[in-house]
Amino acid sequence: MPTPPPGPAVAGVLGEALTFVGLSAVSGFVAAVAMTVPMATQEDGYTPAYIAAATLRRTTPEEVSTVVARLVHYGAGVVSGVLYAAAYAALSPLLPSTASAGSLDALPHALATAAVVGFVYVFFAHFVLPRAGTGVHEERSTAVRGQWLRSSLVFGATLVVVLPLVTWGL
């Protein structure tokens, strides 16, 4: 006997979940765009984007074009938005529903944002940056890490504000 198709309730829940993931990805992109403000004002502000692109392309940061560095940066923002959605979905059922931020429970929202910001910072500072080669890693790594931390905090602050706005009513 064939399995019947999922009912409207299952399709509705799946559609809502996919919508949330998509809106989280868009929010990650918006937050990556917002990060470009502090990145543009810091001496080594865009260095992380070049290093990440160089690591993915298995080349040096000097050989990476501005377009590729920005595409990798914005792509990382989108992926970070999806990671946020996963973290929020994992934390939501475990934590009490106290206050809300739009349609989101405030505590899981804050903790998921903090987890994503922490992951983004640690992943770059301790896994990507050391693979950049001797130039950046040995000469300017402390400065680059500090600037990346400030930019990552802007990313998180943007997620805190944008996600409740774009998911309002879900």
Contacts in CASP RR format, 6 or more apart in sequence:
PFRMAT RR
TARGET T0000
AUTHOR 0000-0000-0000
METHOD contacts of the structure
MODEL  1
MPTPPPGPAVAGVLGEALTFVGLSAVSGFVAAVAMTVPMATQEDGYTPAY
IAAATLRRTTPEEVSTVVARLVHYGAGVVSGVLYAAAYAALSPLLPSTAS
AGSLDALPHALATAAVVGFVYVFFAHFVLPRAGTGVHEERSTAVRGQWLR
SSLVFGATLVVVLPLVTWGL
6 14 0 8 1.000
16 170 0 8 1.000
17 89 0 8 1.000
19 170 0 8 1.000
20 85 0 8 1.000
20 88 0 8 1.000
20 89 0 8 1.000
20 167 0 8 1.000
20 170 0 8 1.000
21 82 0 8 1.000
21 85 0 8 1.000
22 82 0 8 1.000
22 85 0 8 1.000
23 163 0 8 1.000
23 166 0 8 1.000
23 167 0 8 1.000
23 170 0 8 1.000
24 81 0 8 1.000
24 82 0 8 1.000
24 84 0 8 1.000
24 85 0 8 1.000
24 88 0 8 1.000
24 163 0 8 1.000
24 167 0 8 1.000
25 78 0 8 1.000
25 79 0 8 1.000
25 81 0 8 1.000
25 82 0 8 1.000
25 85 0 8 1.000
26 78 0 8 1.000
26 166 0 8 1.000
27 81 0 8 1.000
27 84 0 8 1.000
27 158 0 8 1.000
27 159 0 8 1.000
27 162 0 8 1.000
27 163 0 8 1.000
27 166 0 8 1.000
28 77 0 8 1.000
28 78 0 8 1.000
28 80 0 8 1.000
28 81 0 8 1.000
28 84 0 8 1.000
28 155 0 8 1.000
28 158 0 8 1.000
28 159 0 8 1.000
28 162 0 8 1.000
29 74 0 8 1.000
29 75 0 8 1.000
29 77 0 8 1.000
29 78 0 8 1.000
30 158 0 8 1.000
30 162 0 8 1.000
31 77 0 8 1.000
31 80 0 8 1.000
31 81 0 8 1.000
31 154 0 8 1.000
31 155 0 8 1.000
31 156 0 8 1.000
31 158 0 8 1.000
31 159 0 8 1.000
31 162 0 8 1.000
32 73 0 8 1.000
32 74 0 8 1.000
32 75 0 8 1.000
32 76 0 8 1.000
32 77 0 8 1.000
32 78 0 8 1.000
32 80 0 8 1.000
32 155 0 8 1.000
33 74 0 8 1.000
34 154 0 8 1.000
34 155 0 8 1.000
34 158 0 8 1.000
35 73 0 8 1.000
35 151 0 8 1.000
35 152 0 8 1.000
35 154 0 8 1.000
35 155 0 8 1.000
35 158 0 8 1.000
36 73 0 8 1.000
37 154 0 8 1.000
38 45 0 8 1.000
38 147 0 8 1.000
38 150 0 8 1.000
38 151 0 8 1.000
38 154 0 8 1.000
39 45 0 8 1.000
39 46 0 8 1.000
39 48 0 8 1.000
39 49 0 8 1.000
39 147 0 8 1.000
39 151 0 8 1.000
40 46 0 8 1.000
42 147 0 8 1.000
42 150 0 8 1.000
42 151 0 8 1.000
43 143 0 8 1.000
43 147 0 8 1.000
44 140 0 8 1.000
44 143 0 8 1.000
44 144 0 8 1.000
44 147 0 8 1.000
45 144 0 8 1.000
45 147 0 8 1.000
45 148 0 8 1.000
45 151 0 8 1.000
46 69 0 8 1.000
47 61 0 8 1.000
47 136 0 8 1.000
47 140 0 8 1.000
47 144 0 8 1.000
47 147 0 8 1.000
48 73 0 8 1.000
48 124 0 8 1.000
48 128 0 8 1.000
48 129 0 8 1.000
48 144 0 8 1.000
48 147 0 8 1.000
48 148 0 8 1.000
48 151 0 8 1.000
49 69 0 8 1.000
49 70 0 8 1.000
49 72 0 8 1.000
49 73 0 8 1.000
50 61 0 8 1.000
50 64 0 8 1.000
50 69 0 8 1.000
51 61 0 8 1.000
51 124 0 8 1.000
51 128 0 8 1.000
51 129 0 8 1.000
51 132 0 8 1.000
51 136 0 8 1.000
51 144 0 8 1.000
52 69 0 8 1.000
52 72 0 8 1.000
52 73 0 8 1.000
52 76 0 8 1.000
52 124 0 8 1.000
52 128 0 8 1.000
53 61 0 8 1.000
53 64 0 8 1.000
53 68 0 8 1.000
53 69 0 8 1.000
53 71 0 8 1.000
53 72 0 8 1.000
53 73 0 8 1.000
54 60 0 8 1.000
54 61 0 8 1.000
54 63 0 8 1.000
54 64 0 8 1.000
54 132 0 8 1.000
55 128 0 8 1.000
55 131 0 8 1.000
55 132 0 8 1.000
56 72 0 8 1.000
57 63 0 8 1.000
57 64 0 8 1.000
57 68 0 8 1.000
60 133 0 8 1.000
61 132 0 8 1.000
61 136 0 8 1.000
76 120 0 8 1.000
77 155 0 8 1.000
80 116 0 8 1.000
80 119 0 8 1.000
80 120 0 8 1.000
80 155 0 8 1.000
81 116 0 8 1.000
81 159 0 8 1.000
83 116 0 8 1.000
83 119 0 8 1.000
84 112 0 8 1.000
84 113 0 8 1.000
84 116 0 8 1.000
84 159 0 8 1.000
84 163 0 8 1.000
87 111 0 8 1.000
87 112 0 8 1.000
87 115 0 8 1.000
87 116 0 8 1.000
88 104 0 8 1.000
88 108 0 8 1.000
88 109 0 8 1.000
88 112 0 8 1.000
91 107 0 8 1.000
91 108 0 8 1.000
91 111 0 8 1.000
91 112 0 8 1.000
92 105 0 8 1.000
92 108 0 8 1.000
94 108 0 8 1.000
95 105 0 8 1.000
95 107 0 8 1.000
95 108 0 8 1.000
95 111 0 8 1.000
96 107 0 8 1.000
97 105 0 8 1.000
98 105 0 8 1.000
98 106 0 8 1.000
98 107 0 8 1.000
99 105 0 8 1.000
99 106 0 8 1.000
99 107 0 8 1.000
100 106 0 8 1.000
101 109 0 8 1.000
101 160 0 8 1.000
101 163 0 8 1.000
101 164 0 8 1.000
102 164 0 8 1.000
102 165 0 8 1.000
102 167 0 8 1.000
102 168 0 8 1.000
102 169 0 8 1.000
103 164 0 8 1.000
103 167 0 8 1.000
103 168 0 8 1.000
103 169 0 8 1.000
103 170 0 8 1.000
104 163 0 8 1.000
104 164 0 8 1.000
104 167 0 8 1.000
109 160 0 8 1.000
109 163 0 8 1.000
109 164 0 8 1.000
110 160 0 8 1.000
113 156 0 8 1.000
113 159 0 8 1.000
113 160 0 8 1.000
113 163 0 8 1.000
116 156 0 8 1.000
116 159 0 8 1.000
117 152 0 8 1.000
117 153 0 8 1.000
117 155 0 8 1.000
117 156 0 8 1.000
117 159 0 8 1.000
118 152 0 8 1.000
120 152 0 8 1.000
120 155 0 8 1.000
121 148 0 8 1.000
121 149 0 8 1.000
121 152 0 8 1.000
124 148 0 8 1.000
125 145 0 8 1.000
125 148 0 8 1.000
125 149 0 8 1.000
129 136 0 8 1.000
129 137 0 8 1.000
129 141 0 8 1.000
129 144 0 8 1.000
129 145 0 8 1.000
130 137 0 8 1.000
130 141 0 8 1.000
131 137 0 8 1.000
136 144 0 8 1.000
END
